Amino acid sequence: MARPLRIEYPGAWYHVTARGNARQRIYTDAKDFQAFLELLGKLSDRYHWRCHAYCLMSNHYHLLLETPDANLSVGMRQLNGIYTQAFNRRHRKVGHLFQGRYHAILVDKDRYWLELARYIVLNPVRARMVKEAQAYPWSSYRATAGSGAGPAWLQMELLLAQFHRQRRTAQKRYRQFVREGRGVTGPWSQLRGQVFLGDEAFVRRVRTRRPGKDLKEIPRRQRYAGRPDLKVLFKEAETLTKTQRDVRIRRAHHAHGYTLTAIGKALNLHYTTVSKVINPAN
């Protein structure tokens, strides 16, 4: 099975989700919700995570995490693993609680983290569980909005600072910001390769940080997220010399991961012609 792309570096921001196996509930009552939050707090302290927003739904959760120490994977193994053990022990169950591994989207914080923070706390509203984010007790909204106590580890200051220097004014504007987000689908039109939330420049910056030893196990569309379109690579192809064309063909295949079939289709060349360019010795 292909492994999801994992990119970790100091200061990375992630939208992290995990779902119950076969859509089963991962929280059945208030004790389960509270146990998960307590564990998240302990691990945030241990791994120096900064959680800026969260929402625990009945069969999945959303986290907006900043990782100063590039350690998301090790912490997430602890979070899902320890919680599964505690859940199974309490409810006298065995087996997997979560559906596979967690999913982490690497976020361009300069453009999208604020919108993600709103998207996360509006999940119960979109699911029609409540009419207002204020009515849902298991998200970071109440604490951030100033209408309830929140866990000590929740990072609210940076989020509120985006609205005003004075806390009360910032909380009022935050509440309005969240209300205005109802009906908004979030910034997902900029999602690239399933794991990057940002424009092409952002993807280019972080692609150099991708792991090397497990690269073949990573799905092609994730490995080459943000690559230029073939139309761009072969722009004005009819004006190129054969040597120039062949250089671009090899670059399209080796650097950008395009298949021989795709390249041939773009240039109206037979598959064998493209193959001979890429493998001249054959």
Backbone as CSV, one residue per row, in Angstrom:
resi,resn,N_x,N_y,N_z,CA_x,CA_y,CA_z,C_x,C_y,C_z
1,MET,0.847,-1.199,0.000,0.000,0.000,0.000,0.880,1.245,0.000
2,ALA,0.536,2.222,-0.817,1.314,3.455,-0.893,1.206,4.221,0.414
3,ARG,2.323,4.768,0.829,2.339,5.538,2.065,2.087,7.008,1.760
4,PRO,1.358,7.716,2.642,1.163,9.141,2.428,2.471,9.893,2.637
5,LEU,2.622,10.964,1.915,3.825,11.773,1.997,3.924,12.439,3.365
6,ARG,5.088,12.333,4.004,5.334,12.978,5.282,6.494,13.944,5.119
7,ILE,6.246,15.201,5.317,7.300,16.205,5.277,7.324,16.890,6.626
8,GLU,8.463,16.859,7.271,8.603,17.474,8.577,9.808,18.402,8.580
9,TYR,9.629,19.591,9.127,10.727,20.520,9.303,10.355,21.491,10.413
10,PRO,11.310,22.104,11.069,11.007,23.009,12.182,10.093,24.153,11.747
11,GLY,9.028,24.343,12.509,8.100,25.428,12.227,7.002,25.094,11.245
12,ALA,6.879,23.844,10.845,5.832,23.458,9.893,4.459,23.533,10.547
13,TRP,3.452,23.872,9.730,2.055,23.926,10.170,1.273,22.837,9.436
14,TYR,0.351,22.192,10.160,-0.424,21.099,9.574,-1.901,21.186,9.948
15,HIS,-2.732,20.787,9.008,-4.126,20.452,9.312,-4.163,18.930,9.417
16,VAL,-4.389,18.428,10.619,-4.317,16.996,10.886,-5.716,16.450,11.139
17,THR,-6.035,15.324,10.505,-7.312,14.654,10.730,-7.076,13.157,10.886
18,ALA,-7.984,12.512,11.591,-7.991,11.051,11.690,-9.444,10.627,11.891
19,ARG,-9.823,9.511,11.265,-11.215,9.053,11.292,-11.329,7.672,11.908
20,GLY,-12.488,7.404,12.466,-12.744,6.109,13.060,-12.782,5.012,12.012
21,ASN,-12.316,3.843,12.377,-12.321,2.704,11.474,-13.763,2.360,11.098
22,ALA,-14.011,2.235,9.776,-15.356,1.941,9.269,-16.371,2.977,9.766
23,ARG,-15.889,4.219,9.928,-16.743,5.340,10.342,-17.313,5.190,11.751
24,GLN,-16.718,4.322,12.546,-17.223,4.144,13.910,-16.880,5.350,14.772
25,ARG,-17.605,5.515,15.845,-17.362,6.604,16.786,-16.035,6.408,17.477
26,ILE,-15.313,7.486,17.664,-14.075,7.424,18.436,-14.244,8.098,19.792
27,TYR,-15.371,8.776,19.974,-15.751,9.331,21.272,-17.217,8.954,21.508
28,THR,-17.511,8.360,22.645,-18.892,7.954,22.907,-19.572,8.813,23.969
29,ASP,-18.775,9.483,24.781,-19.343,10.333,25.826,-18.322,11.389,26.234
30,ALA,-18.694,12.209,27.201,-17.840,13.319,27.621,-16.493,12.841,28.158
31,LYS,-16.460,11.680,28.789,-15.203,11.168,29.325,-14.204,10.866,28.212
32,ASP,-14.711,10.347,27.095,-13.824,10.073,25.961,-13.273,11.373,25.380
33,PHE,-14.145,12.354,25.172,-13.697,13.639,24.635,-12.625,14.245,25.550
34,GLN,-12.901,14.240,26.845,-11.986,14.857,27.798,-10.674,14.109,27.864
35,ALA,-10.733,12.775,27.783,-9.502,11.981,27.825,-8.608,12.298,26.626
36,PHE,-9.223,12.462,25.460,-8.446,12.786,24.259,-7.786,14.153,24.410
37,LEU,-8.528,15.146,24.897,-7.973,16.485,25.059,-6.841,16.497,26.079
38,GLU,-6.993,15.744,27.151,-5.926,15.681,28.150,-4.666,15.062,27.565
39,LEU,-4.844,14.016,26.765,-3.694,13.379,26.117,-3.051,14.323,25.109
40,LEU,-3.861,15.015,24.331,-3.334,15.981,23.364,-2.528,17.060,24.081
41,GLY,-3.014,17.497,25.231,-2.285,18.497,26.003,-0.943,17.994,26.490
42,LYS,-0.901,16.763,26.993,0.353,16.188,27.478,1.372,16.051,26.352
43,LEU,0.886,15.597,25.197,1.806,15.413,24.071,2.241,16.751,23.485
44,SER,1.361,17.736,23.510,1.744,19.074,23.041,2.868,19.628,23.901
45,ASP,2.794,19.364,25.193,3.851,19.809,26.101,5.138,19.024,25.854
46,ARG,5.014,17.718,25.678,6.188,16.867,25.496,6.912,17.188,24.198
47,TYR,6.155,17.401,23.119,6.767,17.604,21.802,6.790,19.071,21.370
48,HIS,6.399,19.946,22.277,6.420,21.390,22.029,5.494,21.806,20.882
49,TRP,4.434,21.049,20.687,3.453,21.424,19.667,2.698,22.670,20.094
50,ARG,2.225,23.411,19.116,1.337,24.558,19.363,0.034,24.288,18.629
51,CYS,-0.987,24.010,19.387,-2.299,23.725,18.796,-3.096,25.020,18.768
52,HIS,-3.395,25.502,17.568,-4.085,26.778,17.406,-5.596,26.618,17.271
53,ALA,-6.058,25.443,16.916,-7.501,25.185,16.806,-7.721,23.678,16.796
54,TYR,-8.890,23.271,17.312,-9.235,21.852,17.261,-10.743,21.703,17.236
55,CYS,-11.187,20.546,16.762,-12.595,20.183,16.824,-12.678,18.658,16.845
56,LEU,-13.294,18.138,17.883,-13.474,16.701,18.022,-14.909,16.364,17.651
57,MET,-15.084,15.662,16.545,-16.402,15.212,16.122,-16.623,13.791,16.636
58,SER,-17.783,13.227,16.379,-18.067,11.907,16.948,-17.160,10.819,16.389
59,ASN,-16.851,10.879,15.078,-16.046,9.812,14.476,-14.765,10.308,13.808
60,HIS,-14.379,11.543,14.058,-13.107,12.043,13.550,-12.725,13.313,14.298
61,TYR,-11.503,13.785,14.060,-11.087,15.038,14.685,-10.283,15.878,13.697
62,HIS,-10.206,17.181,13.995,-9.422,18.144,13.224,-8.495,18.882,14.188
63,LEU,-7.238,19.032,13.806,-6.272,19.794,14.591,-5.513,20.739,13.671
64,LEU,-5.232,21.936,14.149,-4.335,22.849,13.450,-3.088,22.974,14.304
65,LEU,-2.013,22.308,13.872,-0.808,22.182,14.681,0.385,22.879,14.050
66,GLU,1.171,23.499,14.908,2.469,24.059,14.537,3.527,23.229,15.267
67,THR,4.560,22.802,14.544,5.566,21.913,15.135,6.949,22.558,15.093
68,PRO,7.340,23.256,16.141,8.657,23.902,16.155,9.813,22.930,16.006
69,ASP,9.616,21.654,16.402,10.722,20.704,16.423,10.650,19.605,15.361
70,ALA,9.820,19.748,14.367,9.759,18.783,13.255,9.544,17.353,13.747
71,ASN,8.474,17.160,14.518,8.267,15.846,15.136,6.804,15.413,15.084
72,LEU,6.109,15.750,14.019,4.687,15.413,13.946,4.455,13.903,13.999
73,SER,5.197,13.130,13.232,4.936,11.694,13.124,5.069,10.977,14.459
74,VAL,6.137,11.246,15.173,6.343,10.546,16.442,5.253,10.917,17.440
75,GLY,4.841,12.173,17.450,3.787,12.591,18.360,2.433,12.018,17.987
76,MET,2.145,11.947,16.696,0.854,11.412,16.256,0.738,9.926,16.526
77,ARG,1.838,9.207,16.422,1.794,7.787,16.779,1.404,7.613,18.241
78,GLN,1.931,8.498,19.077,1.578,8.461,20.488,0.114,8.847,20.703
79,LEU,-0.323,9.889,20.041,-1.693,10.374,20.235,-2.715,9.307,19.868
80,ASN,-2.637,8.798,18.655,-3.624,7.802,18.221,-3.433,6.457,18.920
81,GLY,-2.185,6.079,19.160,-1.921,4.789,19.782,-2.358,4.733,21.232
82,ILE,-1.957,5.715,22.016,-2.312,5.720,23.438,-3.815,5.897,23.613
83,TYR,-4.415,6.778,22.790,-5.861,6.966,22.934,-6.619,5.688,22.583
84,THR,-6.173,4.979,21.543,-6.828,3.717,21.163,-6.775,2.718,22.315
85,GLN,-5.620,2.605,22.947,-5.486,1.680,24.066,-6.424,2.046,25.207
86,ALA,-6.501,3.347,25.511,-7.368,3.788,26.605,-8.839,3.579,26.266
87,PHE,-9.204,3.878,25.008,-10.591,3.706,24.566,-10.993,2.234,24.625
88,ASN,-10.158,1.359,24.100,-10.473,-0.072,24.102,-10.542,-0.633,25.523
89,ARG,-9.659,-0.166,26.368,-9.662,-0.643,27.754,-10.940,-0.209,28.473
90,ARG,-11.320,1.033,28.265,-12.513,1.543,28.952,-13.792,0.895,28.448
91,HIS,-13.853,0.660,27.118,-15.086,0.128,26.531,-15.020,-1.380,26.271
92,ARG,-13.926,-2.012,26.739,-13.770,-3.463,26.600,-13.859,-3.900,25.135
93,LYS,-13.064,-3.210,24.334,-12.992,-3.525,22.910,-11.574,-3.936,22.555
94,VAL,-11.417,-4.468,21.352,-10.092,-4.815,20.839,-10.005,-4.355,19.388
95,GLY,-8.788,-4.271,18.877,-8.608,-3.954,17.465,-8.408,-2.469,17.205
96,HIS,-8.440,-2.134,15.931,-8.168,-0.768,15.491,-9.336,0.158,15.796
97,LEU,-9.003,1.355,16.249,-10.019,2.379,16.453,-10.041,3.340,15.273
98,PHE,-8.855,3.662,14.744,-8.754,4.628,13.660,-8.605,3.929,12.302
99,GLN,-9.062,4.617,11.284,-8.991,4.112,9.920,-7.628,4.436,9.334
100,GLY,-6.700,3.508,9.461,-5.361,3.731,8.931,-4.619,4.818,9.692
101,ARG,-3.647,5.398,9.027,-2.856,6.456,9.634,-3.594,7.788,9.566
102,TYR,-3.131,8.723,10.360,-3.697,10.071,10.307,-3.365,10.721,8.964
103,HIS,-4.095,11.755,8.618,-3.827,12.506,7.390,-3.378,13.910,7.778
104,ALA,-2.261,14.344,7.229,-1.709,15.657,7.558,-1.497,16.468,6.287
105,ILE,-2.080,17.640,6.235,-1.898,18.569,5.127,-0.928,19.661,5.569
106,LEU,0.134,19.828,4.815,1.122,20.859,5.114,0.577,22.209,4.653
107,VAL,0.545,23.177,5.556,-0.167,24.436,5.327,0.793,25.606,5.148
108,ASP,0.527,26.416,4.134,1.215,27.698,3.978,0.578,28.655,4.978
109,LYS,1.198,28.816,6.117,0.580,29.584,7.202,0.419,31.056,6.857
110,ASP,1.239,31.561,5.982,1.148,32.976,5.638,-0.140,33.307,4.899
111,ARG,-0.791,32.284,4.343,-1.988,32.554,3.547,-3.235,31.843,4.048
112,TYR,-3.091,30.667,4.684,-4.272,29.835,4.888,-4.595,29.436,6.325
113,TRP,-3.716,29.691,7.264,-3.977,29.152,8.599,-5.188,29.798,9.253
114,LEU,-5.421,31.074,9.018,-6.564,31.749,9.632,-7.873,31.176,9.108
115,GLU,-7.948,30.958,7.813,-9.141,30.364,7.223,-9.340,28.934,7.726
116,LEU,-8.260,28.201,7.905,-8.369,26.844,8.432,-8.868,26.835,9.867
117,ALA,-8.400,27.782,10.674,-8.856,27.863,12.056,-10.367,28.052,12.106
118,ARG,-10.907,28.839,11.179,-12.354,29.037,11.113,-13.054,27.795,10.597
119,TYR,-12.506,27.211,9.556,-13.100,26.001,8.978,-13.229,24.893,10.014
120,ILE,-12.203,24.734,10.845,-12.186,23.657,11.830,-13.313,23.808,12.839
121,VAL,-13.492,24.987,13.410,-14.512,25.139,14.460,-15.925,25.180,13.904
122,LEU,-16.063,25.332,12.581,-17.390,25.334,11.970,-17.843,23.942,11.537
123,ASN,-17.026,22.922,11.790,-17.412,21.568,11.399,-18.750,21.120,11.969
124,PRO,-19.032,21.338,13.238,-20.330,20.912,13.777,-21.506,21.653,13.147
125,VAL,-21.287,22.893,12.717,-22.346,23.660,12.058,-22.609,23.098,10.672
126,ARG,-21.548,22.812,9.927,-21.723,22.233,8.602,-22.391,20.863,8.672
127,ALA,-22.116,20.114,9.746,-22.714,18.794,9.923,-24.132,18.882,10.486
128,ARG,-24.610,20.106,10.735,-25.955,20.354,11.274,-26.165,19.711,12.635
129,MET,-25.086,19.628,13.387,-25.189,19.143,14.758,-25.632,20.269,15.689
130,VAL,-25.228,21.488,15.345,-25.608,22.684,16.095,-25.843,23.812,15.088
131,LYS,-26.516,24.852,15.543,-26.770,25.987,14.662,-25.629,27.002,14.695
132,GLU,-24.944,27.084,15.833,-23.849,28.027,15.985,-22.646,27.313,16.585
133,ALA,-21.449,27.753,16.227,-20.238,27.153,16.771,-20.198,27.242,18.286
134,GLN,-20.790,28.276,18.827,-20.843,28.487,20.265,-21.508,27.322,21.006
135,ALA,-22.431,26.642,20.351,-23.213,25.586,21.004,-22.471,24.257,21.097
136,TYR,-21.321,24.141,20.452,-20.602,22.860,20.449,-19.480,22.896,21.485
137,PRO,-19.469,21.978,22.440,-18.511,22.050,23.545,-17.122,21.485,23.264
138,TRP,-16.950,20.726,22.164,-15.693,20.006,21.964,-14.855,20.586,20.833
139,SER,-14.821,21.899,20.750,-13.931,22.583,19.819,-13.252,23.727,20.557
140,SER,-12.311,24.358,19.897,-11.577,25.469,20.511,-12.325,26.788,20.402
141,TYR,-13.517,26.777,19.800,-14.212,28.035,19.543,-14.531,28.794,20.819
142,ARG,-15.173,28.172,21.788,-15.619,28.885,22.990,-14.466,29.580,23.700
143,ALA,-13.366,28.873,23.860,-12.221,29.457,24.545,-11.666,30.643,23.768
144,THR,-11.539,30.485,22.472,-10.982,31.553,21.643,-11.925,32.746,21.579
145,ALA,-13.209,32.479,21.563,-14.208,33.545,21.486,-14.426,34.242,22.822
146,GLY,-13.868,33.703,23.903,-14.007,34.331,25.215,-15.296,33.990,25.930
147,SER,-15.946,32.916,25.521,-17.228,32.558,26.130,-17.144,31.281,26.954
148,GLY,-15.936,30.815,27.239,-15.772,29.616,28.043,-14.306,29.338,28.302
149,ALA,-14.063,28.520,29.307,-12.684,28.166,29.638,-12.161,27.145,28.640
150,GLY,-10.902,27.215,28.375,-10.280,26.270,27.452,-9.057,25.645,28.076
151,PRO,-8.496,24.634,27.476,-7.286,24.007,28.020,-6.111,24.974,28.008
152,ALA,-5.260,24.833,28.987,-4.133,25.762,29.128,-3.183,25.686,27.945
153,TRP,-3.140,24.544,27.281,-2.194,24.364,26.177,-2.692,24.954,24.856
154,LEU,-3.953,25.362,24.769,-4.477,25.925,23.525,-3.836,27.282,23.243
155,GLN,-3.295,27.430,22.043,-2.628,28.670,21.645,-3.640,29.616,21.006
156,MET,-4.072,30.618,21.754,-5.088,31.541,21.245,-4.535,32.908,20.886
157,GLU,-3.400,33.254,21.448,-2.911,34.628,21.336,-2.602,35.030,19.898
158,LEU,-1.948,34.159,19.158,-1.607,34.495,17.777,-2.859,34.669,16.932
159,LEU,-3.839,33.789,17.140,-5.085,33.884,16.382,-5.810,35.182,16.699
160,LEU,-5.955,35.507,17.974,-6.667,36.731,18.346,-5.915,37.983,17.913
161,ALA,-4.591,37.884,17.868,-3.791,39.047,17.455,-4.053,39.449,16.016
162,GLN,-4.622,38.547,15.213,-4.935,38.877,13.825,-6.111,39.834,13.721
163,PHE,-6.851,40.001,14.826,-8.066,40.817,14.785,-7.943,42.148,15.524
164,HIS,-7.192,42.173,16.638,-7.010,43.433,17.367,-6.020,43.213,18.497
165,ARG,-5.403,44.299,18.958,-4.453,44.187,20.052,-5.158,43.980,21.388
166,GLN,-6.341,44.586,21.529,-7.082,44.424,22.768,-7.886,43.121,22.710
167,ARG,-7.791,42.339,23.777,-8.348,40.996,23.765,-9.858,40.977,23.527
168,ARG,-10.604,41.790,24.220,-12.058,41.768,24.078,-12.493,42.148,22.673
169,THR,-11.849,43.151,22.120,-12.175,43.547,20.750,-11.797,42.441,19.773
170,ALA,-10.657,41.817,20.008,-10.219,40.722,19.141,-11.199,39.560,19.199
171,GLN,-11.685,39.236,20.390,-12.644,38.136,20.534,-13.962,38.454,19.829
172,LYS,-14.400,39.689,19.925,-15.631,40.098,19.246,-15.480,39.967,17.736
173,ARG,-14.352,40.414,17.218,-14.122,40.327,15.776,-13.910,38.880,15.326
174,TYR,-13.324,38.077,16.188,-13.171,36.646,15.881,-14.545,35.986,15.764
175,ARG,-15.442,36.295,16.676,-16.781,35.720,16.616,-17.480,36.099,15.313
176,GLN,-17.305,37.352,14.896,-17.896,37.792,13.635,-17.246,37.077,12.454
177,PHE,-15.952,36.902,12.510,-15.210,36.203,11.456,-15.729,34.781,11.278
178,VAL,-15.967,34.107,12.378,-16.476,32.740,12.309,-17.893,32.720,11.760
179,ARG,-18.735,33.640,12.197,-20.112,33.700,11.679,-20.118,33.902,10.172
180,GLU,-19.228,34.731,9.687,-19.166,35.004,8.250,-18.659,33.804,7.455
181,GLY,-18.099,32.814,8.129,-17.575,31.644,7.441,-18.603,30.560,7.187
182,ARG,-19.805,30.735,7.683,-20.839,29.734,7.448,-21.165,29.659,5.963
183,GLY,-21.143,28.459,5.445,-21.399,28.282,4.017,-20.149,28.331,3.163
184,VAL,-19.025,28.717,3.767,-17.753,28.755,3.044,-17.106,27.368,3.126
185,THR,-16.684,26.841,2.010,-16.159,25.474,1.974,-14.714,25.369,2.448
186,GLY,-14.072,26.468,2.670,-12.673,26.426,3.071,-11.755,26.630,1.886
187,PRO,-10.447,26.671,2.138,-9.469,27.002,1.086,-9.020,25.801,0.271
188,TRP,-9.888,24.794,0.092,-9.433,23.538,-0.483,-9.169,23.605,-1.983
189,SER,-9.552,24.681,-2.643,-9.239,24.786,-4.072,-7.736,24.887,-4.304
190,GLN,-6.993,25.244,-3.261,-5.538,25.358,-3.374,-4.821,24.107,-2.898
191,LEU,-5.566,23.040,-2.581,-4.943,21.791,-2.142,-4.265,21.105,-3.327
192,ARG,-3.008,20.763,-3.162,-2.225,20.172,-4.251,-1.643,18.837,-3.792
193,GLY,-1.821,17.842,-4.636,-1.250,16.544,-4.346,-1.727,15.928,-3.051
194,GLN,-2.877,16.343,-2.574,-3.500,15.837,-1.344,-2.807,16.260,-0.065
195,VAL,-1.637,16.853,-0.134,-0.878,17.123,1.085,-0.344,18.548,1.208
196,PHE,-0.477,19.367,0.186,0.022,20.738,0.233,-1.140,21.719,0.127
197,LEU,-1.256,22.615,1.078,-2.240,23.684,0.978,-1.470,24.981,0.774
198,GLY,-1.337,25.360,-0.489,-0.569,26.550,-0.827,-0.406,26.649,-2.325
199,ASP,0.188,27.732,-2.781,0.368,27.913,-4.211,1.612,27.172,-4.686
200,GLU,1.927,27.293,-5.978,3.046,26.549,-6.549,4.378,26.957,-5.935
201,ALA,4.511,28.230,-5.575,5.764,28.685,-4.961,5.969,28.005,-3.614
202,PHE,4.900,27.860,-2.840,4.985,27.176,-1.554,5.382,25.720,-1.743
203,VAL,4.760,25.060,-2.711,5.070,23.650,-2.965,6.526,23.491,-3.352
204,ARG,7.027,24.378,-4.193,8.434,24.286,-4.609,9.368,24.442,-3.413
205,ARG,9.010,25.317,-2.489,9.871,25.535,-1.318,9.966,24.295,-0.446
206,VAL,8.854,23.605,-0.270,8.850,22.487,0.675,9.179,21.150,0.026
207,ARG,9.071,21.059,-1.301,9.359,19.770,-1.943,10.792,19.321,-1.710
208,THR,11.706,20.270,-1.534,13.103,19.918,-1.307,13.302,19.253,0.047
209,ARG,12.287,19.331,0.918,12.391,18.737,2.243,11.822,17.336,2.292
210,ARG,11.300,16.822,1.166,10.633,15.524,1.178,11.618,14.400,1.484
211,PRO,11.154,13.306,2.078,12.041,12.194,2.418,12.566,11.502,1.176
212,GLY,13.747,10.895,1.286,14.333,10.268,0.123,14.238,8.755,0.114
213,LYS,14.506,8.090,1.253,14.638,6.640,1.247,13.328,5.921,0.963
214,ASP,12.176,6.538,1.268,10.893,5.888,1.043,10.143,6.485,-0.136
215,LEU,10.848,7.200,-0.978,10.193,7.961,-2.030,9.385,7.085,-2.977
216,LYS,9.860,5.867,-3.291,9.149,5.014,-4.230,7.817,4.538,-3.683
217,GLU,7.663,4.560,-2.341,6.429,4.100,-1.734,5.370,5.196,-1.701
218,ILE,5.761,6.434,-2.016,4.834,7.554,-1.955,4.078,7.678,-3.269
219,PRO,2.759,7.873,-3.237,1.990,7.987,-4.468,2.550,9.048,-5.396
220,ARG,2.527,8.761,-6.713,3.085,9.667,-7.711,2.486,11.064,-7.625
221,ARG,1.159,11.171,-7.439,0.531,12.493,-7.432,0.943,13.311,-6.224
222,GLN,1.445,12.635,-5.156,1.970,13.375,-4.021,3.428,13.738,-4.225
223,ARG,4.192,12.794,-4.775,5.613,13.077,-5.014,5.808,14.278,-5.921
224,TYR,4.950,14.390,-6.946,5.149,15.415,-7.963,4.095,16.516,-7.900
225,ALA,3.527,16.724,-6.710,2.561,17.813,-6.557,3.228,19.144,-6.891
226,GLY,2.538,19.991,-7.620,3.059,21.299,-7.970,3.950,21.321,-9.193
227,ARG,4.104,20.170,-9.872,4.955,20.137,-11.054,4.316,20.935,-12.192
228,PRO,5.097,21.491,-13.109,4.524,22.253,-14.219,3.734,21.362,-15.171
229,ASP,2.720,21.918,-15.769,1.905,21.184,-16.726,2.725,20.871,-17.977
230,LEU,2.390,19.783,-18.651,3.106,19.419,-19.884,2.984,20.514,-20.945
231,LYS,1.872,21.219,-20.966,1.708,22.303,-21.940,2.741,23.398,-21.712
232,VAL,3.109,23.591,-20.438,4.133,24.593,-20.110,5.516,24.062,-20.476
233,LEU,5.762,22.786,-20.155,7.070,22.198,-20.448,7.364,22.158,-21.946
234,PHE,6.319,21.947,-22.742,6.508,21.842,-24.191,5.877,23.012,-24.940
235,LYS,5.921,24.167,-24.318,5.390,25.371,-24.952,6.133,25.656,-26.264
236,GLU,5.379,25.917,-27.323,5.954,26.201,-28.640,6.899,25.074,-29.075
237,ALA,6.469,23.844,-28.873,7.309,22.681,-29.172,7.696,22.615,-30.645
238,GLU,6.828,23.134,-31.503,7.107,23.049,-32.933,8.309,23.898,-33.349
239,THR,8.719,24.836,-32.509,9.867,25.694,-32.839,11.183,25.140,-32.280
240,LEU,11.097,24.060,-31.509,12.297,23.504,-30.893,13.070,22.640,-31.874
241,THR,14.381,22.637,-31.696,15.180,21.678,-32.441,14.981,20.301,-31.806
242,LYS,15.392,19.246,-32.493,15.247,17.905,-31.947,16.024,17.766,-30.637
243,THR,17.202,18.345,-30.570,18.007,18.276,-29.349,17.296,18.960,-28.189
244,GLN,16.746,20.156,-28.446,16.024,20.882,-27.394,14.790,20.098,-26.936
245,ARG,14.087,19.522,-27.925,12.902,18.734,-27.592,13.252,17.542,-26.721
246,ASP,14.342,16.856,-27.079,14.744,15.666,-26.334,15.154,16.014,-24.900
247,VAL,15.805,17.152,-24.727,16.180,17.596,-23.381,14.931,17.792,-22.527
248,ARG,13.906,18.392,-23.117,12.669,18.635,-22.374,11.912,17.341,-22.096
249,ILE,11.986,16.421,-23.018,11.345,15.121,-22.794,11.974,14.423,-21.589
250,ARG,13.304,14.404,-21.546,13.975,13.739,-20.423,13.695,14.462,-19.105
251,ARG,13.630,15.775,-19.154,13.322,16.536,-17.940,11.895,16.249,-17.466
252,ALA,10.972,16.167,-18.413,9.574,15.895,-18.054,9.443,14.545,-17.367
253,HIS,10.224,13.576,-17.819,10.131,12.225,-17.243,10.911,12.104,-15.938
254,HIS,12.170,12.518,-15.941,13.032,12.290,-14.781,12.784,13.291,-13.642
255,ALA,12.617,14.561,-13.974,12.469,15.576,-12.934,11.026,15.748,-12.473
256,HIS,10.087,15.548,-13.390,8.691,15.844,-13.061,7.783,14.620,-13.049
257,GLY,8.336,13.446,-13.344,7.587,12.221,-13.148,6.506,11.900,-14.157
258,TYR,6.500,12.549,-15.317,5.475,12.251,-16.319,5.779,10.912,-17.002
259,THR,4.725,10.166,-17.282,4.888,8.875,-17.939,5.214,9.065,-19.411
260,LEU,5.757,8.013,-20.020,6.084,8.078,-21.444,4.816,8.283,-22.274
261,THR,3.740,7.647,-21.866,2.475,7.792,-22.587,1.984,9.226,-22.562
262,ALA,2.053,9.863,-21.392,1.580,11.241,-21.258,2.427,12.194,-22.103
263,ILE,3.741,11.979,-22.091,4.639,12.826,-22.884,4.358,12.639,-24.371
264,GLY,4.205,11.394,-24.780,3.916,11.134,-26.188,2.626,11.781,-26.635
265,LYS,1.611,11.727,-25.816,0.331,12.331,-26.150,0.461,13.844,-26.284
266,ALA,1.250,14.453,-25.381,1.425,15.911,-25.412,2.151,16.368,-26.666
267,LEU,3.049,15.530,-27.173,3.859,15.906,-28.342,3.404,15.221,-29.628
268,ASN,2.348,14.428,-29.510,1.853,13.668,-30.660,2.949,12.753,-31.206
269,LEU,3.634,12.077,-30.292,4.699,11.139,-30.643,4.303,9.739,-30.199
270,HIS,4.806,8.733,-30.875,4.544,7.358,-30.479,5.319,7.044,-29.203
271,TYR,4.756,6.154,-28.401,5.376,5.744,-27.140,6.824,5.288,-27.349
272,THR,7.081,4.513,-28.380,8.433,3.992,-28.605,9.427,5.100,-28.928
273,THR,8.963,6.167,-29.594,9.834,7.294,-29.893,10.283,7.979,-28.612
274,VAL,9.324,8.190,-27.701,9.642,8.804,-26.412,10.575,7.904,-25.623
275,SER,10.340,6.602,-25.656,11.173,5.651,-24.927,12.621,5.700,-25.392
276,LYS,12.819,5.814,-26.702,14.178,5.857,-27.244,14.902,7.143,-26.852
277,VAL,14.142,8.236,-26.682,14.758,9.494,-26.233,15.236,9.361,-24.785
278,ILE,14.410,8.743,-23.969,14.733,8.626,-22.554,15.765,7.542,-22.295
279,ASN,15.690,6.476,-23.072,16.641,5.372,-22.936,17.339,5.138,-24.283
280,PRO,18.278,6.006,-24.669,18.885,5.923,-26.005,19.663,4.625,-26.250
281,ALA,20.063,3.948,-25.173,20.854,2.718,-25.351,19.976,1.536,-25.733
282,ASN,18.659,1.655,-25.514,17.749,0.544,-25.801,17.341,0.496,-27.262
